[in-house]
């Protein structure tokens, strides 16, 4: 995943990116890879403080390749702000 700038920079990911991640991991890196492992890695990434901070800022969501695919909604921004506040 570190080959993708959106991942390294914790930019908001496109909704449904889990399917793309599983395909990437399974087809290119680890044939027979587990969906549960991909979901766990994705959950760890999207619960990271830097990712939550990016959601709070709002703006565009991105595919792994950097293509814009949607925007962060106001309820998503508020959810991320609540998660950050709960950690403090």
MODELLER restraints for C-alpha pairs under 7 A, 6 or more apart:
rsr = mdl.restraints
at = mdl.atoms
rsr.add(forms.Gaussian(group=physical.xy_distance, feature=features.Distance(at['CA:1:A'], at['CA:7:A']), mean=6.58, stdev=0.5))
rsr.add(forms.Gaussian(group=physical.xy_distance, feature=features.Distance(at['CA:2:A'], at['CA:8:A']), mean=5.89, stdev=0.5))
rsr.add(forms.Gaussian(group=physical.xy_distance, feature=features.Distance(at['CA:4:A'], at['CA:64:A']), mean=6.02, stdev=0.5))
rsr.add(forms.Gaussian(group=physical.xy_distance, feature=features.Distance(at['CA:4:A'], at['CA:65:A']), mean=6.59, stdev=0.5))
rsr.add(forms.Gaussian(group=physical.xy_distance, feature=features.Distance(at['CA:6:A'], at['CA:64:A']), mean=6.10, stdev=0.5))
rsr.add(forms.Gaussian(group=physical.xy_distance, feature=features.Distance(at['CA:6:A'], at['CA:66:A']), mean=6.22, stdev=0.5))
rsr.add(forms.Gaussian(group=physical.xy_distance, feature=features.Distance(at['CA:10:A'], at['CA:50:A']), mean=6.15, stdev=0.5))
rsr.add(forms.Gaussian(group=physical.xy_distance, feature=features.Distance(at['CA:10:A'], at['CA:51:A']), mean=4.83, stdev=0.5))
rsr.add(forms.Gaussian(group=physical.xy_distance, feature=features.Distance(at['CA:10:A'], at['CA:54:A']), mean=6.94, stdev=0.5))
rsr.add(forms.Gaussian(group=physical.xy_distance, feature=features.Distance(at['CA:11:A'], at['CA:51:A']), mean=6.49, stdev=0.5))
rsr.add(forms.Gaussian(group=physical.xy_distance, feature=features.Distance(at['CA:11:A'], at['CA:54:A']), mean=6.11, stdev=0.5))
rsr.add(forms.Gaussian(group=physical.xy_distance, feature=features.Distance(at['CA:12:A'], at['CA:51:A']), mean=6.82, stdev=0.5))
rsr.add(forms.Gaussian(group=physical.xy_distance, feature=features.Distance(at['CA:12:A'], at['CA:54:A']), mean=6.37, stdev=0.5))
rsr.add(forms.Gaussian(group=physical.xy_distance, feature=features.Distance(at['CA:12:A'], at['CA:55:A']), mean=6.10, stdev=0.5))
rsr.add(forms.Gaussian(group=physical.xy_distance, feature=features.Distance(at['CA:12:A'], at['CA:60:A']), mean=6.99, stdev=0.5))
rsr.add(forms.Gaussian(group=physical.xy_distance, feature=features.Distance(at['CA:12:A'], at['CA:61:A']), mean=4.79, stdev=0.5))
rsr.add(forms.Gaussian(group=physical.xy_distance, feature=features.Distance(at['CA:12:A'], at['CA:62:A']), mean=6.19, stdev=0.5))
rsr.add(forms.Gaussian(group=physical.xy_distance, feature=features.Distance(at['CA:13:A'], at['CA:61:A']), mean=5.02, stdev=0.5))
rsr.add(forms.Gaussian(group=physical.xy_distance, feature=features.Distance(at['CA:13:A'], at['CA:62:A']), mean=4.81, stdev=0.5))
rsr.add(forms.Gaussian(group=physical.xy_distance, feature=features.Distance(at['CA:13:A'], at['CA:63:A']), mean=6.11, stdev=0.5))
rsr.add(forms.Gaussian(group=physical.xy_distance, feature=features.Distance(at['CA:14:A'], at['CA:61:A']), mean=4.91, stdev=0.5))
rsr.add(forms.Gaussian(group=physical.xy_distance, feature=features.Distance(at['CA:14:A'], at['CA:62:A']), mean=4.93, stdev=0.5))
rsr.add(forms.Gaussian(group=physical.xy_distance, feature=features.Distance(at['CA:14:A'], at['CA:63:A']), mean=5.45, stdev=0.5))
rsr.add(forms.Gaussian(group=physical.xy_distance, feature=features.Distance(at['CA:14:A'], at['CA:69:A']), mean=5.64, stdev=0.5))
rsr.add(forms.Gaussian(group=physical.xy_distance, feature=features.Distance(at['CA:14:A'], at['CA:70:A']), mean=6.54, stdev=0.5))
rsr.add(forms.Gaussian(group=physical.xy_distance, feature=features.Distance(at['CA:18:A'], at['CA:39:A']), mean=6.77, stdev=0.5))
rsr.add(forms.Gaussian(group=physical.xy_distance, feature=features.Distance(at['CA:21:A'], at['CA:38:A']), mean=6.97, stdev=0.5))
rsr.add(forms.Gaussian(group=physical.xy_distance, feature=features.Distance(at['CA:22:A'], at['CA:35:A']), mean=6.31, stdev=0.5))
rsr.add(forms.Gaussian(group=physical.xy_distance, feature=features.Distance(at['CA:22:A'], at['CA:38:A']), mean=6.12, stdev=0.5))
rsr.add(forms.Gaussian(group=physical.xy_distance, feature=features.Distance(at['CA:25:A'], at['CA:33:A']), mean=6.71, stdev=0.5))
rsr.add(forms.Gaussian(group=physical.xy_distance, feature=features.Distance(at['CA:26:A'], at['CA:32:A']), mean=5.81, stdev=0.5))
rsr.add(forms.Gaussian(group=physical.xy_distance, feature=features.Distance(at['CA:26:A'], at['CA:33:A']), mean=5.06, stdev=0.5))
rsr.add(forms.Gaussian(group=physical.xy_distance, feature=features.Distance(at['CA:46:A'], at['CA:52:A']), mean=6.89, stdev=0.5))
rsr.add(forms.Gaussian(group=physical.xy_distance, feature=features.Distance(at['CA:52:A'], at['CA:80:A']), mean=5.25, stdev=0.5))
rsr.add(forms.Gaussian(group=physical.xy_distance, feature=features.Distance(at['CA:55:A'], at['CA:72:A']), mean=6.59, stdev=0.5))
rsr.add(forms.Gaussian(group=physical.xy_distance, feature=features.Distance(at['CA:55:A'], at['CA:77:A']), mean=5.46, stdev=0.5))
rsr.add(forms.Gaussian(group=physical.xy_distance, feature=features.Distance(at['CA:55:A'], at['CA:80:A']), mean=6.23, stdev=0.5))
rsr.add(forms.Gaussian(group=physical.xy_distance, feature=features.Distance(at['CA:56:A'], at['CA:77:A']), mean=4.47, stdev=0.5))
rsr.add(forms.Gaussian(group=physical.xy_distance, feature=features.Distance(at['CA:56:A'], at['CA:78:A']), mean=6.92, stdev=0.5))
rsr.add(forms.Gaussian(group=physical.xy_distance, feature=features.Distance(at['CA:56:A'], at['CA:80:A']), mean=5.86, stdev=0.5))
rsr.add(forms.Gaussian(group=physical.xy_distance, feature=features.Distance(at['CA:56:A'], at['CA:81:A']), mean=5.88, stdev=0.5))
rsr.add(forms.Gaussian(group=physical.xy_distance, feature=features.Distance(at['CA:58:A'], at['CA:72:A']), mean=5.21, stdev=0.5))
rsr.add(forms.Gaussian(group=physical.xy_distance, feature=features.Distance(at['CA:58:A'], at['CA:77:A']), mean=6.34, stdev=0.5))
rsr.add(forms.Gaussian(group=physical.xy_distance, feature=features.Distance(at['CA:59:A'], at['CA:71:A']), mean=5.56, stdev=0.5))
rsr.add(forms.Gaussian(group=physical.xy_distance, feature=features.Distance(at['CA:59:A'], at['CA:72:A']), mean=5.71, stdev=0.5))
rsr.add(forms.Gaussian(group=physical.xy_distance, feature=features.Distance(at['CA:60:A'], at['CA:68:A']), mean=6.26, stdev=0.5))
rsr.add(forms.Gaussian(group=physical.xy_distance, feature=features.Distance(at['CA:60:A'], at['CA:70:A']), mean=5.83, stdev=0.5))
rsr.add(forms.Gaussian(group=physical.xy_distance, feature=features.Distance(at['CA:60:A'], at['CA:71:A']), mean=4.16, stdev=0.5))
rsr.add(forms.Gaussian(group=physical.xy_distance, feature=features.Distance(at['CA:60:A'], at['CA:72:A']), mean=6.09, stdev=0.5))
rsr.add(forms.Gaussian(group=physical.xy_distance, feature=features.Distance(at['CA:61:A'], at['CA:68:A']), mean=5.78, stdev=0.5))
rsr.add(forms.Gaussian(group=physical.xy_distance, feature=features.Distance(at['CA:61:A'], at['CA:69:A']), mean=5.38, stdev=0.5))
rsr.add(forms.Gaussian(group=physical.xy_distance, feature=features.Distance(at['CA:61:A'], at['CA:70:A']), mean=5.13, stdev=0.5))
rsr.add(forms.Gaussian(group=physical.xy_distance, feature=features.Distance(at['CA:61:A'], at['CA:71:A']), mean=5.02, stdev=0.5))
rsr.add(forms.Gaussian(group=physical.xy_distance, feature=features.Distance(at['CA:61:A'], at['CA:72:A']), mean=6.31, stdev=0.5))
rsr.add(forms.Gaussian(group=physical.xy_distance, feature=features.Distance(at['CA:62:A'], at['CA:68:A']), mean=4.54, stdev=0.5))
rsr.add(forms.Gaussian(group=physical.xy_distance, feature=features.Distance(at['CA:62:A'], at['CA:69:A']), mean=5.17, stdev=0.5))
rsr.add(forms.Gaussian(group=physical.xy_distance, feature=features.Distance(at['CA:63:A'], at['CA:69:A']), mean=6.28, stdev=0.5))
